[in-house]
């Protein structure tokens, strides 16, 4: 079964997108866990995970970058194994010094993301949120950066941790095609209550990609994914990171079951304390 799809402008994308925190070593748990991820993952293991997503029709990845050589190699390998092209979404970090040299550096940065085949380019939260002006209710300079992204054949978007970003971008008719927003049942890393972010997503003029649906491993996949799929619009997407191919399969199976309003056929954890729950 192919995973359901939506659109970012004219680009067809799956509603479940591969995340890269568990590929690159950003656990949001501990330095030890970060180091474990970095020591465990390599191009071959990443390709194995990406292959699972691509075979399920989840042919999009969020968080690629020019300097992530092993990740880029893994995506290419998964494409070769499956015969399926992967949509790349990049999150550049801009030098915001405001000097002519910094502006040139930003252009070169965008060039680098275009060169690795990004189709959607969303300035990273560290850039977007630094430019958000609550007093003026706008995102300063982003219209210019979005124009540079368009000039290079990519769809501009915004990656943010601040819920105001979506509101101000819509109010000012900023030329972007999608938004990234943290959204999970635990409220992890969210700056306001979950119901506020839920309302902002539902009123957004563009499709929204939610990130950290499992609160960086603090929620069970069933809990985190069920919440996202039950409370998002049909045009919205969920981005999830996985450490292994089996984790990817579980997240895909749970997501498909939730979208079909069925019970997921995922193997449960077996421990001695749960032995009395097994039907004879």
C-alpha positions, 0 to 999 in steps of 0.5 A, spaced: 500 500 500 502 506 497 502 511 503 497 517 502 500 523 499 499 531 499 502 537 495 507 542 497 505 547 491 505 543 485 510 538 488 507 531 490 509 529 497 508 523 502 504 525 508 510 521 512 517 524 511 523 521 514 527 525 519 534 526 520 535 527 527 536 519 529 541 519 522 545 525 524 546 524 532 541 529 535 537 525 540 534 531 544 536 526 550 543 526 552 550 527 549 551 519 550 545 518 546 548 523 541 554 519 541 551 512 540 547 515 534 553 518 531 558 511 532 552 507 530 550 510 524 553 509 517 552 510 510 550 503 509 545 503 515 542 509 513 541 506 506 537 500 509 532 505 513 531 510 507 530 504 503 524 502 508 521 508 507 522 509 499 518 502 498 512 504 502 512 510 498 514 515 503 519 518 498 521 524 502 527 526 507 527 532 511 534 535 513 539 533 508 545 538 507 551 538 503 556 537 508 552 530 510 556 526 506 554 519 509 547 521 509 547 524 502 550 517 499 545 513 503 539 516 500 542 515 493 543 508 495 536 507 497 534 510 490 538 505 486 535 499 490 528 501 490 528 505 483 525 511 486 527 518 487 527 521 494 524 528 495 530 532 498 528 538 503 534 542 506 534 546 512 540 551 511 543 556 516 544 563 514 549 568 516 545 574 519 551 579 520 547 583 515 554 585 511 555 584 503 560 578 505 554 575 509 549 576 503 554 573 499 555 567 503 547 566 504 547 565 496 553 560 496 549 556 502 543 556 498 547 554 492 549 548 496 543 546 497 540 546 490 547 542 488 545 536 492 538 536 489 533 539 494 526 541 492 524 544 498 529 549 502 526 551 509 531 556 512 533 552 519 529 555 526 536 558 528 535 563 522 527 563 521 526 565 529 532 570 529 529 574 524 522 574 527 519 580 530 514 580 534 513 588 535 512 588 527 509 582 526 513 580 520 519 575 519 525 580 517 528 579 510 525 572 509 522 575 503 529 576 500 531 570 502 525 566 499 526 569 492 533 567 492 531 560 493 526 560 488 531 563 483 535 556 484 528 552 482 527 550 489 520 551 493 521 556 499 519 554 506 520 556 514 522 551 519 521 554 526 520 552 533 515 559 534 508 558 533 508 566 531 512 564 525 506 561 521 501 567 523 506 572 521 508 569 514 500 568 513 499 575 515 504 578 510 503 573 505 510 571 505 512 567 499 513 560 502 510 553 500 510 550 507 511 550 514 515 546 519 512 546 526 514 542 533 507 538 535 507 532 539 502 530 545 507 531 550 508 539 549 516 537 548 519 543 546 513 547 544 513 554 546 505 554 548 500 549 549 498 544 544 491 546 543 494 553 541 499 550 536 493 545 534 489 551 532 495 555 528 496 549 524 488 548 522 488 556 520 495 555 516 494 557 509 499 552 507 500 545 509 504 544 515 510 539 516 510 537 524 516 534 527 518 531 533 511 527 533 514 522 539 517 528 543 524 525 541 523 518 544 519 520 550 512 517 547 511 511 544 510 510 537 502 509 537 501 514 542 505 520 538 503 518 531 495 517 533 495 524 536 498 527 530 494 523 525 488 524 529 489 532 529 492 534 523 488 536 516 489 532 510 494 536 507 499 536 513 505 532 514 508 528 519 516 528 519 519 522 524 526 520 525 528 512 526 534 509 528 533 502 525 529 499 519 524 495 524 523 502 527 521 505 520 517 499 519 513 500 525 512 507 524 509 506 517 505 500 519 502 504 525 501 510 521 497 507 515 493 503 521 491 510 524 489 513 517 485 507 516 482 507 523 484 500 524 488 497 529 496 496 527 498 489 527 505 491 530 508 486 535 508 488 542 514 488 547 514 481 550 516 481 558 515 476 563 510 481 567 505 481 561 505 473 560 498 473 564 495 478 558 496 473 553 490 470 551 490 462 551 
